[in-house]
Amino acid sequence: MNALDAFLARVEGGADFRASFEELLATVPPSEASRLEWGTREAVGAAALLASVDPGGPILVVGSGLQGIAPALALRGDPVVALDVSTTGARFARARGRSIATVVHGVAGGRDSCLPFRDGAFALVVLADVPAGLPRAAGESGERALRRCLREARRVVAPSGEVLVFASNRLAYKRATPWHGRFVRVGPVAYLARALRGGDGERTWRGYRRALSAAGLHLLEAKAAYPSHLDYSRVAGLRAGEPPDLEVGPQERRNVAKVIGHRLGLFPWLTPSYALLAAPAPRPGRLSLLDRIARDAVAKTGGGDRPVRVDRLLATRGNAAIALLDAGLVLRVPLCRKEIRLAGQHFRGIRALEARGTRLPIPRALAEGSLGGVRWWAEERRPGVGAVQQNGAVGLRGRTLADLVSGLARLAGDRVLLDDAVLEDVVFARVRLVVAQLRDPEVARRFEALAVDVADRLRGRRIPLPPCHADLRAKHVLVGEDGALTGVLDLGTVRDRNLPFYDLLHFLVHEHKGSRDDSLAPATIRALRERRLLPYEEVAVRAYADALDLDDDVRRACERFYPAEVAATVLANWDYDRPLWVERNFGAVLGAIPTRAYHPDPSSSVGT
């Protein structure tokens, strides 16, 4: 019995899904663990909101039961059948559905000429991975499997239903892999060979349209499910000016060939993948579920009942849809229970910071609601572009950092005496949360020693304990063309009080991580241990320390505690503990930090 089958046997016997899944991730090779973990977290469910069928009808998902799209659809109250040719995949789909209290029926089969379902049985049929994930009969080519599955999808979908196809593009200039943010780019010779010969069932933009028509399906909507190296993928219109827009920011504009190709209308032909929505008959005047949610949100925020344009649609890696509306709203539609929790925390974080009179440009929380079982949150749409799009000019980044420092410093509040009770809250409790989930006892020991060391350095000091974003990175920051800070986003991880410096340090470490495209460990060592900050970054750290009247001893203690702050944030908010993530990223960092011997006061339980 392999590790996955053993995991399924435990869960089917009544064991907790999450705990057993984390054990599974810790026992399989890292590459397999990454594939499993991302496959269950990241879904293309955002594009499923383009369908117009009402929630509550039965849905068929044809593809791997390991993917996250089936539970994303089931979350809205739909009974979902996940068809997988593998018995293991079908069992996984069933087990995961039970773990999140949704109805997902895992069914193995589909290799025969017919899908094992009656005519017109489903309101929505999703072919989740075309052509690679299609069930195939013995010796059946990908091309024949595509034609057969489209005909079968047409047969089993209700007359008023729809078929959603996620398909790989034969002419794609890059390919997504099972690992988030990693892509395959082939050389010119291999690209031409594939383009001329064709993949095993892969088609071009025109080819998929013909295949749908041949199966008796009418194309309703065609979008690019465009993967990104960032923390989200884009769902974009295939033609220029067709919503949702494909964001072409300052970084993309530096790729001249890519920009020219987009202007020439080559995007529909070269995009990595498609999201194609079709139906047995034309559906004039249809409104997608996303359109209806957007109208509901606009109406609840005082905009009346009017047509709404979705300017951009993002599918986050955590499994949520983020829609930017022309009505000045940002719409959040969580597609898993963890994202529902974070969306609620995000709104509470906004209101908590507003109550403190923050000078940070955070969006206003405007409304929340539910439509047909689908929950949504709406907030103010802030101006600017993501700071990840900044072109690297020192002046622009320096301006952004200066504005961040100014806003963070204004959150400081009164100075607090760091006695044992306070240190228990902001130091020891954080470390205990981390240690309880570590698998390497040596790294756990280092975290415990770190807590004692930092507490010793800070005990008896009076310093501010400001609220913190706790995951402040360039992807959560909007800037203007001049680098001015225009927005701080995604406040789902906000903590009400924290040691100072953490938000600023996290932003700087991730700047170093992004510049080298490496892991968090070397970036942390470069930025904080080796102190290889750029001059304008050092200016920002010094300006923050001066604004809060913090000396170098406090700064160094906060820098030393940085690994514990990060680990506590991720372990408190991730839906799964990625195997040995904390150990891999901070084991070496902690090993490089000398700690002083600690002799506890017998009368105190702090630190035990």
Order of alpha helices (4+ residues) and beta strands (2+ residues): alpha-alpha-alpha-alpha-beta-alpha-beta-alpha-beta-beta-alpha-beta-beta-beta-alpha-alpha-beta-beta-alpha-alpha-alpha-beta-alpha-beta-beta-beta-alpha-beta-beta-beta-alpha-beta-alpha-alpha-alpha-beta-beta-beta-alpha-alpha-alpha-alpha-alpha-alpha
